[in-house]
Amino acid sequence: MTPMLPKLNLEGVGVTAARPEAIVEEAARWIRERSESRTLAAVNVHTFMEARRSPSFRNALNDASIAWVDGVPIRWLLSASRVEAPPRIHGADLAALFMERLPEARHLFFGSTEDTLGRLSRALALRYPGLKTAGFISPPFRNTAGQESPEMVERINASGADILWVALGAPKQELWATLNRHRIRVPVIACVGAAFEIFSGRFGRAPRQLQRMGLEWAWRMAQDPVRLWRRYFAANGAFLTSLAGALARNLFRPAPPRA
């Protein structure tokens, strides 16, 4: 089997320093081989700091075959560690790239509410005529990730999907993928957070200038402040400390080896 895209060890967190096009190509290979289910997960300030705090989530994030760069500040941290950083890509943009580049793939959407999934279905039909969908599943709400029932696993497996898009929010979706992927016969399990809400029109993307400045988190928080303010302020403050530490540690060191 051809080696997968290598990961870099960034303070104990594996990060795939690959361009988005290479990620799509790798996932296309998984679909062709259909040997096992592999996970894609996003590394942004929130998930990076959660992985630093929680060993179980760090294990889940490191279990992902691809942990792509979803956050301009992660690019800063890679650069501070003397690593050539790939372009940042948001989960919704990565999903869009998959839908554009893999027209024959069958897509199954798992997460969110029935209302949002209905909006998502209509939005995708307009944006991607001919997109092959294998279903839309709104699972029962749980506060924490757990193993799915045999009935739900069978429903997912019977769908014939090539890509399972999981939108349960981090860290629950990555923990869910780790707990369940060995029973799921879908080659690609992609954890994409708020992508369903963005595609469905419930949340809007930040202006391009804010995205380039690494401030999309502020735009996102303004749309859902009650739920997100504590997460972002706590994570961002701790991340700045990590960034300063990386700059100090790596000022005179060579770039880290690839895993």
URQUI-V536909 format. One record per residue. N is the residue number from 1. RES is the residue in one small letter. PHI is phi in whole degrees, -180 to 180 (999 if undefined). D_LAST is the distance of its C-alpha to the last C-alpha in whole Angstrom. Layout:
N:RES:PHI:D_LAST
N:RES:PHI:D_LAST
//
This chain:
1:m:999:17
2:t:-64:15
3:p:-58:12
4:m:-74:11
5:l:-60:10
6:p:-72:6
7:k:-110:5
8:l:-99:5
9:n:-88:7
10:l:-109:10
11:e:55:13
12:g:90:11
13:v:-111:11
14:g:-77:8
15:v:-125:10
16:t:-87:10
17:a:-89:11
18:a:-128:13
19:r:-71:17
20:p:-55:19
21:e:-63:20
22:a:-68:17
23:i:-65:17
24:v:-63:20
25:e:-62:20
26:e:-65:17
27:a:-64:19
28:a:-62:22
29:r:-66:21
30:w:-58:20
31:i:-65:24
32:r:-65:25
33:e:-78:23
34:r:48:24
35:s:-88:22
36:e:-164:21
37:s:-88:21
38:r:-126:18
39:t:-107:18
40:l:-110:17
41:a:-140:17
42:a:-94:18
43:v:-112:17
44:n:-130:20
45:v:-59:21
46:h:-62:23
47:t:-70:20
48:f:-64:18
49:m:-72:20
50:e:-65:21
51:a:-67:18
52:r:-68:18
53:r:-85:22
54:s:-115:22
55:p:-60:19
56:s:-67:21
57:f:-73:20
58:r:-59:16
59:n:-63:16
60:a:-66:17
61:l:-66:15
62:n:-74:12
63:d:-72:14
64:a:-65:14
65:s:-68:12
66:i:-131:12
67:a:-119:13
68:w:-83:15
69:v:-83:16
70:d:-120:20
71:g:157:21
72:v:-58:22
73:p:-60:21
74:i:-67:18
75:r:-63:18
76:w:-61:20
77:l:-67:17
78:l:-61:14
79:s:-64:17
80:a:-65:18
81:s:-90:15
82:r:65:15
83:v:-118:13
84:e:-71:15
85:a:-86:15
86:p:-76:16
87:p:-61:20
88:r:-77:20
89:i:-138:22
90:h:-71:24
91:g:-56:24
92:a:-66:27
93:d:-70:26
94:l:-66:23
95:a:-60:26
96:a:-62:28
97:l:-64:26
98:f:-61:26
99:m:-66:29
100:e:-80:30
101:r:-89:28
102:l:-122:28
103:p:-66:32
104:e:-90:32
105:a:-71:30
106:r:-102:32
107:h:-112:31
108:l:-116:31
109:f:-111:32
110:f:-130:31
111:g:134:32
112:s:65:35
113:t:-104:38
114:e:-60:41
115:d:-63:42
116:t:-65:39
117:l:-65:38
118:g:-63:41
119:r:-64:41
120:l:-62:37
121:s:-59:39
122:r:-68:42
123:a:-65:39
124:l:-67:37
125:a:-62:40
126:l:-76:41
127:r:-79:38
128:y:-130:37
129:p:-58:40
130:g:91:39
131:l:-61:36
132:k:-88:35
133:t:-105:35
134:a:-104:35
135:g:137:36
136:f:-134:36
137:i:-122:36
138:s:-101:37
139:p:-76:36
140:p:-59:38
141:f:-71:36
142:r:-135:35
143:n:-71:34
144:t:-129:31
145:a:-74:28
146:g:-153:30
147:q:-73:30
148:e:-74:32
149:s:-66:35
150:p:-56:35
151:e:-65:38
152:m:-69:35
153:v:-61:32
154:e:-65:35
155:r:-63:36
156:i:-65:32
157:n:-67:32
158:a:-75:35
159:s:-70:35
160:g:73:33
161:a:-71:31
162:d:-97:27
163:i:-132:26
164:l:-107:27
165:w:-88:27
166:v:-113:27
167:a:-127:28
168:l:-114:29
169:g:85:27
170:a:-84:24
171:p:-91:24
172:k:-63:26
173:q:-67:25
174:e:-70:21
175:l:-64:22
176:w:-61:25
177:a:-61:22
178:t:-65:20
179:l:-71:24
180:n:-116:25
181:r:-64:23
182:h:-72:23
183:r:-103:27
184:i:-101:27
185:r:-103:27
186:v:-124:26
187:p:-60:23
188:v:-121:22
189:i:-115:22
190:a:-112:22
191:c:-91:22
192:v:-127:24
193:g:54:26
194:a:-87:30
195:a:-60:29
196:f:-63:32
197:e:-65:34
198:i:-70:34
199:f:-61:34
200:s:-78:37
201:g:93:39
202:r:-70:39
203:f:-119:36
204:g:-102:36
205:r:-80:33
206:a:-69:34
207:p:-56:35
208:r:-55:33
209:q:-63:33
210:l:-66:32
211:q:-61:29
212:r:-65:28
213:m:-84:29
214:g:77:27
215:l:-115:30
216:e:-64:30
217:w:-59:29
218:a:-67:33
219:w:-64:34
220:r:-64:33
221:m:-65:34
222:a:-64:38
223:q:-86:38
224:d:-145:37
225:p:-67:38
226:v:-60:39
227:r:-84:36
228:l:-108:33
229:w:-62:35
230:r:-65:33
231:r:-58:30
232:y:-71:29
233:f:-68:31
234:a:-67:30
235:a:-68:26
236:n:-66:27
237:g:-63:28
238:a:-67:25
239:f:-66:23
240:l:-60:25
241:t:-65:25
242:s:-63:21
243:l:-63:21
244:a:-63:24
245:g:-65:22
246:a:-64:18
247:l:-61:21
248:a:-68:23
249:r:-71:20
250:n:-104:18
251:l:-57:21
252:f:-119:21
253:r:-103:17
254:p:-73:15
255:a:-64:12
256:p:-67:9
257:p:-71:6
258:r:-77:4
259:a:-69:0
//
